[in-house]
Amino acid sequence: MKRRVYIVGAGPGDPELLTLKAHRVLQQADAVLYDRLMNPEILKLTPPRCERIYVGKTEGNHSVPQEEIHEELYRLSQQFATVVRLKGGDPFVFGRGGEELLFLRERGVVAEVIPGITSAISVPAHFEIPVTHRNVAQSFTVVTGHGAQEEILPQQWQQLVGSDTLVFLMGVKNRVAIARSLVEGGLEPTTPVAFLEHGFSEEERKIVTTLKTLLSEDAPEIRSPAIMVVGHVVHALDVNPK
């Protein structure tokens, strides 16, 4: 019996934005390990016999350490023919899919990556914010907001502000520190910022502000999870641009 582990990107949450290959593999799955915020409708694509195992993490609370996820993947790979590691967005965009792939390959497990649509692009597009737009933005950079202050050096913030559009994932908690570092790095305080909460869900919401306002007492309340988009693309498709 041929055994294989698929590391699958589930996209931004809408089942209709799954790739056809991801859809097919889920229908064949014997076991699936899935992350937090996974749309239940996507999990329903798996067969009734499928063993579903939750290994989600919340900010500051890793309910299942990454090392245990590795070991569980290996255990399942020895037990079942088709194992799916289901991850939000794309497995290789801050998803630790590369670590899981290496762990399995080093142990002789046949593993395959199925890319997914990353929320860094799809959620802004859903809210009609293009990460690039002619005469507005010719470049964009995706940055992890989790631990940004500890992991990004001052000179790197200066490099980041050279990108026309900045997209921060997992940056809600550190949003004020991020805004301060961007201004100190040379970005204009009036630069627009959009927070896109709970994209592709009934709770989705778009909040538009500026770096200056984020650093003031008038800063809006933001609910996690949210994508943070910084740059003039925030207003690129406005009929009456600000």
Secondary structure, DSSP 8 states (H G I E B T S, - for coil): ---EEEEEE-BTS-GGGS-HHHHHHHHH-SEEEE-TT--HHHHTTS-TT-EEEE---BTTB-SS-HHHHHHHHHHHHHH-SEEEEEESB-TTSSS-HHHHHHHHHHTT--EEEE----HHHHHHHHTT--SSBTTTBS-EEEEE-TTHHHHS-HHHHHHHTTSSEEEEES-STTHHHHHHHHHHTT--TT-EEEEEESTTSTT-EEEEEEHHHHTSTT-----SSEEEEESGGGGTT-SS--
